[in-house]
Amino acid sequence: MAAPEPPGTDSASAAASERRPSVIVSGVDVTYRVQGAKKAVASVEEDDESLFRGLFRRGRDLATMQTVEAVKDVSFVAYHGESIGIIGRNGSGKSTLLRAIAGLIPPTKGQIWISGEPSLLGVNAVLMSKLTGERNIYVGGQALGLSRAQVRARFEDIVEFSGIGEAVHRPMQTYSSGQAARLRFAISTAAAPDILMIDEALATGDADFKERSAARVAEIREQASTVFLVSHSNATVRDLCNRALWMEKGVLLADGPAEEVVAAYEATLPKKKPPAKPKTPPSAPSPTIPPAPKDA
Ligand SMILES: Nc1ncnc2c1ncn2[C@@H]1O[C@H](COP(=O)(O)OP(=O)(O)OP(=O)(O)O)[C@@H](O)[C@H]1O
């Protein structure tokens, strides 16, 4: 009798054995420590008293350390060839999780193993706003492991893909957020990275750019890389991802097929009100209907 297939696999067990992990996140916490303000006082008397105490302490104790638990006990395994959307409300820990996977923030607890080089690290860490787009293409391309000659060979493609045209000769600080995001995306994907991480970059492009970037993400997936995409656009996650992670207050609430997880997330969002009908201005003349022509 054939052994039962493990749950969560596509069909045959042969396919399951081909799944190679690219990222393993195990029990990860990320806690920020921030200097917070003193607590608000309850009454005028207390206020005077605390002011008096504060003067004698020379303000030393007025600032308190606060902690923000941005990611709490998150675990999952990502595989080569997957495109994983990270969804959730503002402040739910999506970008922090991505930055931790990219190695930009150390986890406070738990461990992250990565097979390969994540590209968010390579490009975003090195691009410099004072340098022109052209210089940044070289700096970013080399940070991804390309030689100068390889960057030169791909230069035109990168500029064309980003659609920034002549702006490539201007400093990046003069770019619109959309232009900068498109150039970052074009550089990040110039060398098929082992792990591509996209944080909202696609949200800023126009329809044409979105279509082209979707095609490029698909190409990268085909080369057995892993793509992570943080997005507030549920449509983008549905289009580009086969799997989704739903973060809520730092906790991984759901992990599964993108369509199912996005649908479950959407069900918790407030329903959008239909747009209000425009009011007819009181002075506007009422439409007149011409009399129907009489038959000749
Ligand atoms: N550098 C930081 N220092 C302190 N707290 C931070 C820092 N960065 C993020 N946080 C806090 O950590 C929590 C998670 O933030 P994060 O940016 O990861 O959420 P997000 O889901 O990506 O949000 P958004 O959708 O708004 O971009 C929030 O409470 C945020 O205020």
The ligand as an SDF file (V2000), in Angstrom:
LIG
                    3D

 31 33  0  0  0  0  0  0  0  0999 V2000
   12.9750   51.6200   14.2990 N   0  0  0  0  0  0  0  0  0  0  0  0
   11.9380   51.3910   15.1080 C   0  0  0  0  0  0  0  0  0  0  0  0
   12.0000   51.7240   16.4100 N   0  0  0  0  0  0  0  0  0  0  0  0
   10.9660   51.4880   17.2290 C   0  0  0  0  0  0  0  0  0  0  0  0
    9.8030   50.9160   16.8680 N   0  0  0  0  0  0  0  0  0  0  0  0
    9.6840   50.5790   15.5650 C   0  0  0  0  0  0  0  0  0  0  0  0
   10.7330   50.7940   14.6300 C   0  0  0  0  0  0  0  0  0  0  0  0
   10.3160   50.3510   13.4170 N   0  0  0  0  0  0  0  0  0  0  0  0
    9.0590   49.8660   13.5980 C   0  0  0  0  0  0  0  0  0  0  0  0
    8.6760   50.0120   14.8910 N   0  0  0  0  0  0  0  0  0  0  0  0
    7.4030   49.5960   15.4850 C   0  0  0  0  0  0  0  0  0  0  0  0
    7.2970   48.1880   15.3120 O   0  0  0  0  0  0  0  0  0  0  0  0
    5.9630   47.8280   14.9680 C   0  0  0  0  0  0  0  0  0  0  0  0
    5.9500   47.0970   13.6370 C   0  0  0  0  0  0  0  0  0  0  0  0
    6.3530   48.0140   12.6250 O   0  0  0  0  0  0  0  0  0  0  0  0
    6.5460   47.5680   11.1010 P   0  0  0  0  0  0  0  0  0  0  0  0
    7.0680   48.7470   10.3510 O   0  0  0  0  0  0  0  0  0  0  0  0
    7.3220   46.3160   11.0540 O   0  0  0  0  0  0  0  0  0  0  0  0
    5.0440   47.2500   10.6990 O   0  0  0  0  0  0  0  0  0  0  0  0
    4.4070   47.1070    9.2440 P   0  0  0  0  0  0  0  0  0  0  0  0
    3.4050   46.0150    9.3460 O   0  0  0  0  0  0  0  0  0  0  0  0
    5.4640   46.9580    8.2120 O   0  0  0  0  0  0  0  0  0  0  0  0
    3.6740   48.5110    9.1120 O   0  0  0  0  0  0  0  0  0  0  0  0
    3.2170   49.3350    7.8000 P   0  0  0  0  0  0  0  0  0  0  0  0
    2.2090   48.4840    7.0890 O   0  0  0  0  0  0  0  0  0  0  0  0
    2.5990   50.5510    8.3870 O   0  0  0  0  0  0  0  0  0  0  0  0
    4.4420   49.6290    6.9920 O   0  0  0  0  0  0  0  0  0  0  0  0
    5.1540   49.1140   14.9880 C   0  0  0  0  0  0  0  0  0  0  0  0
    4.5660   49.2480   16.2570 O   0  0  0  0  0  0  0  0  0  0  0  0
    6.2050   50.1940   14.7790 C   0  0  0  0  0  0  0  0  0  0  0  0
    5.8060   51.3960   15.3790 O   0  0  0  0  0  0  0  0  0  0  0  0
  1  2  1  0
  2  3  1  0
  2  7  2  0
  3  4  2  0
  4  5  1  0
  5  6  2  0
  6  7  1  0
  6 10  1  0
  7  8  1  0
  8  9  2  0
  9 10  1  0
 10 11  1  0
 11 12  1  0
 11 30  1  0
 12 13  1  0
 13 14  1  0
 13 28  1  0
 14 15  1  0
 15 16  1  0
 16 17  2  0
 16 18  1  0
 16 19  1  0
 19 20  1  0
 20 21  2  0
 20 22  1  0
 20 23  1  0
 23 24  1  0
 24 25  2  0
 24 26  1  0
 24 27  1  0
 28 29  1  0
 28 30  1  0
 30 31  1  0
M  END
$$$$
